[in-house]
Amino acid sequence: MKESPNFFAELRRRNVYKVAVAYAVVAWLLIQGASIILSTFAAPSWVMQVLVVLLGLGLPISALLAWAFEITPEGIKRTEEVGPNDYSSRRTGRKLAGITITLAVIAGGLFAFQHWRSKVPNRELSNRAAAVSSTQAPPPSNSIAVLPFRNLSEDKANAFFAFGINQGFHALISIGI
């Protein structure tokens, strides 16, 4: 009577763990790249949401394919056709681990770039604000800031009220009151 192999040992033999980790790294790399590219093109937020959902749905599919098929030098074969101690399955696992590590380094680099890029504009804006504030005279101590009124009611006939208030404030400011 033949003993059945351990399920987790079979997952490891079929490279399901390595494929799942590689898929997660590639998905993270795609999400990092897409967040940089999509923000550059001002894409709507639903595009990124759809991408994340599709990548999430792809993980179980890739795990099932890794369970059912093995990549060999002769091509893709069903896992049952490849022996448990076959050298090609170990070599495939090492290649997959190398590719995963390489992609993880690239993903980490993209993450660092995105983190660095988000910090740079803030510094530039604060430098510009400091330059503008240093060239302008400080406001007098008895100054007032006036914000424009807007008609937020449904009755558009009352829009003249907001217009009149705005004109009145502009007239007061122009005569120095």
C-alpha positions in Angstrom: 0.0 0.0 0.0 1.5 3.3 -1.1 1.6 6.2 1.4 0.0 9.4 0.2 2.4 12.4 0.1 2.0 15.3 2.5 -0.1 18.1 0.9 2.3 20.8 1.8 5.2 18.8 0.5 3.4 18.4 -2.7 2.7 22.1 -2.9 6.4 22.7 -2.5 7.3 20.1 -5.1 5.0 21.5 -7.6 6.4 25.1 -7.0 3.0 26.4 -6.0 4.6 28.4 -3.1 7.2 29.9 -5.4 4.6 30.8 -8.1 2.3 32.4 -5.5 5.2 34.5 -4.2 6.4 35.4 -7.7 2.8 36.3 -8.6 2.5 38.5 -5.6 5.8 40.3 -6.3 4.8 40.8 -10.0 1.3 42.1 -9.0 2.9 44.5 -6.5 5.3 45.6 -9.2 2.4 46.2 -11.6 0.5 48.1 -9.0 3.5 50.3 -8.1 4.1 51.0 -11.8 0.4 51.6 -12.5 0.1 54.1 -9.6 3.0 56.1 -11.1 1.8 55.9 -14.7 -1.9 56.4 -14.0 -1.4 59.4 -11.8 0.8 60.9 -14.6 -2.1 60.6 -17.0 -4.8 61.6 -14.4 -6.7 58.4 -14.9 -9.9 58.0 -12.9 -9.5 56.1 -9.6 -11.7 53.2 -10.8 -9.0 52.1 -13.3 -6.6 51.4 -10.4 -9.4 49.6 -8.5 -10.2 47.4 -11.4 -6.5 46.6 -11.8 -6.1 45.6 -8.2 -9.3 43.4 -8.3 -8.1 41.7 -11.5 -4.6 41.0 -10.0 -6.3 39.7 -6.9 -8.4 37.3 -8.9 -5.3 36.1 -10.8 -3.6 34.8 -7.7 -5.7 31.7 -7.3 -5.7 31.1 -11.0 -1.9 31.1 -11.1 -1.7 28.8 -8.1 -4.1 26.3 -9.9 -2.0 26.5 -13.0 1.2 25.9 -11.0 -0.5 22.9 -9.4 -1.5 21.4 -12.7 1.4 22.2 -15.0 5.2 22.1 -14.8 7.7 24.1 -17.0 10.4 21.7 -18.2 13.1 22.1 -20.8 10.9 20.1 -23.2 8.0 22.6 -22.7 5.0 22.8 -20.4 3.8 19.4 -19.2 1.2 18.2 -16.8 2.6 17.7 -13.3 1.7 14.0 -13.3 4.1 13.5 -16.3 7.0 14.9 -14.4 8.6 12.6 -11.7 8.8 13.9 -8.1 12.6 13.7 -8.1 13.1 15.0 -11.6 16.0 17.4 -11.9 14.1 19.8 -14.1 11.5 20.6 -11.4 14.2 21.6 -9.0 15.9 23.7 -11.7 12.6 25.4 -12.5 12.1 26.2 -8.9 15.5 27.8 -8.7 14.9 29.9 -11.8 11.5 31.0 -10.4 13.2 32.0 -7.1 15.8 34.0 -9.0 13.2 35.8 -11.1 11.1 36.5 -8.0 14.1 38.1 -6.2 15.0 40.2 -9.2 11.4 41.4 -9.5 11.2 42.1 -5.8 14.3 44.3 -6.1 12.7 46.2 -9.0 9.5 46.6 -7.1 11.3 47.9 -4.1 13.1 50.4 -6.3 9.8 51.6 -7.8 8.3 51.9 -4.3 11.3 54.0 -3.2 11.1 56.1 -6.4 7.4 56.7 -5.8 8.0 57.6 -2.1 10.8 60.0 -3.1 8.8 61.5 -5.9 5.9 62.3 -3.6 8.2 64.2 -1.2 9.9 66.3 -3.9 6.9 68.4 -5.0 6.1 69.3 -1.4 9.6 70.7 -0.9 9.4 72.6 -4.2 6.0 74.1 -3.2 7.3 75.2 0.3 10.4 76.7 -1.4 8.2 78.7 -3.8 5.9 79.8 -1.0 8.9 81.0 1.1 10.2 82.9 -2.0 6.9 84.6 -2.6 6.4 85.5 1.0 9.9 86.9 1.3 9.3 89.2 -1.7 5.9 90.5 -0.6 5.5 93.1 2.2 3.7 91.7 5.3 0.0 92.6 5.6 -0.8 95.4 8.0 -1.9 94.3 11.5 -5.4 95.6 11.0 -6.0 93.7 7.7 -9.0 91.5 6.9 -9.4 88.7 4.4 -12.5 88.7 2.3 -13.7 85.6 0.6 -16.3 85.8 -2.3 -19.9 84.8 -1.6 -21.6 82.3 -3.8 -25.3 81.6 -4.3 -25.8 78.1 -3.1 -29.6 78.1 -3.1 -31.8 76.5 -5.7 -33.5 79.8 -6.3 -31.3 81.5 -9.0 -33.3 84.7 -8.8 -31.5 85.5 -5.5 -28.1 85.4 -7.1 -28.1 89.2 -7.2 -27.7 89.1 -3.4 -24.3 87.3 -3.5 -23.2 89.5 -6.4 -24.2 92.7 -4.5 -22.3 91.6 -1.3 -19.2 90.9 -3.4 -19.4 94.2 -5.2 -19.9 96.0 -1.9 -16.8 94.5 -0.3 -14.7 95.3 -3.4 -15.9 98.9 -3.2 -14.9 99.1 0.4 -11.5 97.6 -0.2 -10.9 99.9 -3.2 -11.5 103.0 -1.0 -9.3 101.7 1.8 -11.8 101.0 4.5 
